[in-house]
Amino acid sequence: MSSADEVVAPEVLAATAPARWLLDQAEAGVPLTQTYALARVVVREAAERWPGWWDAELFGPPHREAELAVLEALHEGLRRLRLVRRGGRRLLTTARGRELAADPGALLQALAADLGAGDAFTESVAVAVLDALRGGESCDWRELDAAAFARVRRQPWAGPDGAPPGERDVGAVVGDVLRRGEAYGLVERFPDPAQPRLRGHRLALSPAGRMVFGGGTATAGPVYVFDATLANVRGVRARIAVRGDQHLTALHDAIQEAFGWLDDHLYSFWLDGRFWGDDDTEYTSPVTPDEASHTAEVPVSELDLSVGAKIAYVFDFGDEWRVRLSLRAIEEADGARYPRVVTRTGQAPPQYPDVGLDD
């Protein structure tokens, strides 16, 4: 163990152990197959070191990297982060890889930032998965699929054919995120005795995952509870809650859910409580804002809000759906998942009312 390791939290060392092992092996060069996959000897060593990655009792020893999905995710991730490179038929550690292998804390942060694999859609799915896992309790795969699909439906994603992604498409990406999270030591998988053996697993953030992403009542901090009133229609309102460590984008997501909107337009918050108020108080959609604009990618707790604070929110700058927000309370986290809609009153009108065809 190096002197750097001696001052690193054991949770960080445990999480980064697979990545540091592969980086260490690649110092001398890891043999690759003709298709540039990890050689059988490396695959089998990984299966022995981390038996949870492969059920040798049921399937016997693995033969190919593709059979060990978590190892495959680790290999792909280290290459994407440029911590390893190919040199002929060998995998070699880069200078950056050597630097991070000697600094497990920095390595963990680099791995955590790659959970979305550098892809915007995958990152959105990863955010939904993390929000679900932060609740403090373990989740089964179906719960995470549902949470990710609910988030994706509120955003204007489309595939190559122009159609929005379906549940199966989202589920496949959830699987990729979870395998990557497990490879990076951020997600733990353990058997669920109530489910079939092969699919019966529950997922949770690892201790290192909670250190990086937060989660549970001990680290979640305060919860901000807002009363949200739809200004366009009388009698329609909701109560919504977000954690202080979540961004204004999470408050936006909760408003979308509360009023049944599809997240396909720009939006802004004004902390002075006035619609189209002072530019200095505006926080807008994080989609390449003007240089002078504040992005909504800011934690709610950093806004210095007090109970009674008023915020104006506008969604869809053409139709101008307006919501008045009032901070009702700042409470302790209770382990629930956030953001969430606490209550609804009244029925919001359709976001896109039907237009008559015989005007």
MOMOBEL-V651320 format. One record per backbone hydrogen bond with DSSP energy under -0.5 kcal/mol. NH is the residue of the N-H (numbers start at 0). CO is the residue of the C=O. E is the energy in kcal/mol with one decimal. If there is no record, write none. Layout:
nh:NH co:CO e:E
nh:NH co:CO e:E
//
This chain:
nh:5 co:1 e:-1.2
nh:6 co:3 e:-1.1
nh:7 co:4 e:-1.6
nh:11 co:8 e:-0.8
nh:12 co:8 e:-1.9
nh:13 co:9 e:-2.6
nh:14 co:10 e:-2.1
nh:15 co:11 e:-2.3
nh:16 co:12 e:-0.7
nh:16 co:13 e:-0.6
nh:19 co:15 e:-3.0
nh:20 co:16 e:-2.5
nh:21 co:17 e:-2.3
nh:22 co:18 e:-2.5
nh:23 co:19 e:-2.4
nh:24 co:20 e:-2.6
nh:25 co:21 e:-2.2
nh:26 co:22 e:-0.6
nh:26 co:23 e:-0.9
nh:27 co:23 e:-0.6
nh:27 co:24 e:-0.9
nh:28 co:24 e:-0.6
nh:29 co:90 e:-2.4
nh:31 co:88 e:-2.4
nh:32 co:36 e:-2.7
nh:35 co:32 e:-1.8
nh:38 co:30 e:-2.1
nh:41 co:38 e:-0.8
nh:42 co:38 e:-2.1
nh:43 co:39 e:-2.7
nh:44 co:40 e:-1.5
nh:45 co:41 e:-2.3
nh:46 co:42 e:-2.1
nh:47 co:43 e:-1.8
nh:48 co:44 e:-2.3
nh:49 co:45 e:-2.6
nh:52 co:49 e:-2.4
nh:53 co:50 e:-1.3
nh:55 co:53 e:-1.3
nh:58 co:54 e:-2.7
nh:59 co:55 e:-2.3
nh:66 co:63 e:-1.3
nh:67 co:63 e:-0.5
nh:67 co:64 e:-1.7
nh:68 co:66 e:-0.8
nh:71 co:67 e:-2.3
nh:72 co:68 e:-2.1
nh:73 co:69 e:-2.1
nh:74 co:70 e:-2.8
nh:75 co:71 e:-2.5
nh:76 co:72 e:-2.4
nh:77 co:73 e:-2.6
nh:78 co:74 e:-1.8
nh:79 co:75 e:-2.6
nh:80 co:76 e:-2.3
nh:81 co:78 e:-1.4
nh:82 co:77 e:-2.9
nh:83 co:77 e:-1.2
nh:84 co:91 e:-2.7
nh:86 co:89 e:-3.1
nh:89 co:86 e:-0.7
nh:90 co:29 e:-2.6
nh:91 co:84 e:-3.4
nh:91 co:89 e:-0.5
nh:92 co:25 e:-1.3
nh:93 co:82 e:-2.3
nh:97 co:93 e:-2.3
nh:98 co:94 e:-2.1
nh:99 co:95 e:-2.3
nh:100 co:96 e:-2.3
nh:101 co:97 e:-1.2
nh:102 co:99 e:-1.3
nh:106 co:102 e:-2.3
nh:107 co:103 e:-2.6
nh:108 co:104 e:-1.8
nh:109 co:105 e:-2.1
nh:110 co:106 e:-2.4
nh:111 co:107 e:-2.7
nh:112 co:108 e:-1.9
nh:113 co:109 e:-0.5
nh:113 co:110 e:-1.2
nh:114 co:111 e:-1.4
nh:116 co:113 e:-2.2
nh:118 co:115 e:-2.0
nh:122 co:118 e:-2.6
nh:123 co:119 e:-1.9
nh:124 co:120 e:-2.0
nh:125 co:121 e:-2.7
nh:126 co:122 e:-2.2
nh:127 co:123 e:-1.7
nh:128 co:124 e:-2.3
nh:129 co:125 e:-2.7
nh:130 co:126 e:-2.6
nh:131 co:127 e:-2.0
nh:132 co:128 e:-2.3
nh:133 co:129 e:-2.0
nh:134 co:131 e:-0.9
nh:135 co:132 e:-1.1
nh:138 co:202 e:-2.6
nh:140 co:200 e:-0.7
nh:143 co:139 e:-1.6
nh:144 co:140 e:-2.4
nh:145 co:141 e:-2.4
nh:146 co:142 e:-2.3
nh:147 co:143 e:-2.4
nh:148 co:144 e:-2.5
nh:149 co:145 e:-2.3
nh:150 co:146 e:-1.7
nh:151 co:147 e:-2.6
nh:152 co:148 e:-2.3
nh:153 co:149 e:-0.7
nh:153 co:150 e:-0.9
nh:154 co:151 e:-1.8
nh:155 co:262 e:-1.0
nh:156 co:151 e:-0.5
nh:156 co:154 e:-2.0
nh:158 co:162 e:-3.0
nh:161 co:158 e:-2.3
nh:169 co:165 e:-2.3
nh:170 co:166 e:-2.7
nh:171 co:167 e:-1.9
nh:172 co:168 e:-1.5
nh:173 co:169 e:-2.5
nh:174 co:170 e:-2.1
nh:175 co:171 e:-1.7
nh:176 co:172 e:-2.6
nh:177 co:173 e:-2.6
nh:178 co:174 e:-2.4
nh:179 co:175 e:-2.3
nh:180 co:176 e:-2.8
nh:181 co:177 e:-2.4
nh:182 co:178 e:-2.4
nh:183 co:179 e:-2.1
nh:184 co:181 e:-1.2
nh:185 co:180 e:-2.9
nh:186 co:180 e:-1.4
nh:187 co:203 e:-3.5
nh:189 co:201 e:-2.1
nh:191 co:199 e:-3.2
nh:192 co:190 e:-0.6
nh:194 co:191 e:-2.3
nh:199 co:195 e:-2.1
nh:200 co:198 e:-2.1
nh:201 co:189 e:-2.9
nh:202 co:138 e:-3.5
nh:203 co:187 e:-1.9
nh:205 co:185 e:-2.0
nh:209 co:205 e:-2.4
nh:210 co:206 e:-1.6
nh:211 co:207 e:-2.1
nh:212 co:208 e:-3.1
nh:213 co:209 e:-1.6
nh:215 co:133 e:-2.5
nh:218 co:214 e:-0.5
nh:218 co:215 e:-0.7
nh:219 co:215 e:-1.3
nh:220 co:216 e:-0.5
nh:222 co:330 e:-3.4
nh:223 co:241 e:-3.4
nh:224 co:222 e:-0.6
nh:224 co:328 e:-2.8
nh:225 co:223 e:-0.6
nh:225 co:239 e:-3.2
nh:226 co:325 e:-2.8
nh:227 co:225 e:-0.6
nh:227 co:237 e:-3.4
nh:228 co:226 e:-0.5
nh:228 co:323 e:-2.6
nh:229 co:235 e:-2.5
nh:230 co:228 e:-0.7
nh:230 co:321 e:-2.4
nh:231 co:321 e:-0.7
nh:232 co:229 e:-0.6
nh:235 co:232 e:-1.1
nh:236 co:234 e:-0.6
nh:236 co:344 e:-2.5
nh:237 co:227 e:-2.6
nh:238 co:342 e:-2.3
nh:239 co:225 e:-2.4
nh:240 co:339 e:-2.4
nh:241 co:223 e:-2.1
nh:243 co:221 e:-2.8
nh:244 co:219 e:-0.6
nh:245 co:242 e:-1.2
nh:247 co:295 e:-0.9
nh:247 co:297 e:-1.5
nh:248 co:295 e:-1.0
nh:249 co:246 e:-1.5
nh:250 co:246 e:-1.1
nh:251 co:247 e:-2.4
nh:252 co:248 e:-2.2
nh:253 co:249 e:-2.1
nh:254 co:250 e:-2.1
nh:255 co:251 e:-2.4
nh:256 co:252 e:-2.2
nh:257 co:253 e:-2.6
nh:258 co:254 e:-2.0
nh:259 co:255 e:-0.7
nh:259 co:256 e:-0.6
nh:260 co:255 e:-2.2
nh:262 co:153 e:-0.8
nh:262 co:260 e:-0.5
nh:263 co:261 e:-2.4
nh:267 co:313 e:-1.9
nh:268 co:282 e:-2.8
nh:269 co:311 e:-2.8
nh:270 co:280 e:-2.4
nh:272 co:269 e:-1.7
nh:276 co:273 e:-1.5
nh:280 co:277 e:-1.7
nh:281 co:278 e:-1.5
nh:282 co:268 e:-2.7
nh:283 co:293 e:-2.9
nh:284 co:266 e:-1.9
nh:286 co:284 e:-2.3
nh:292 co:289 e:-1.7
nh:293 co:281 e:-0.8
nh:295 co:283 e:-2.6
nh:297 co:295 e:-2.2
nh:299 co:245 e:-2.7
nh:300 co:243 e:-2.5
nh:301 co:298 e:-1.5
nh:302 co:299 e:-1.8
nh:303 co:300 e:-0.7
nh:307 co:326 e:-2.9
nh:308 co:305 e:-2.3
nh:310 co:324 e:-2.6
nh:311 co:269 e:-2.3
nh:312 co:322 e:-2.1
nh:313 co:267 e:-2.2
nh:314 co:320 e:-2.6
nh:315 co:265 e:-2.7
nh:319 co:315 e:-3.3
nh:320 co:314 e:-2.6
nh:321 co:319 e:-0.7
nh:322 co:312 e:-2.7
nh:323 co:228 e:-2.8
nh:324 co:310 e:-3.1
nh:324 co:322 e:-0.6
nh:325 co:226 e:-2.1
nh:326 co:308 e:-2.5
nh:327 co:224 e:-2.3
nh:327 co:325 e:-0.9
nh:328 co:224 e:-1.5
nh:330 co:222 e:-2.8
nh:332 co:220 e:-0.7
nh:338 co:240 e:-0.7
nh:339 co:240 e:-2.1
nh:341 co:238 e:-2.8
nh:341 co:339 e:-0.6
nh:342 co:238 e:-1.3
nh:344 co:236 e:-2.9
nh:347 co:345 e:-0.6
//
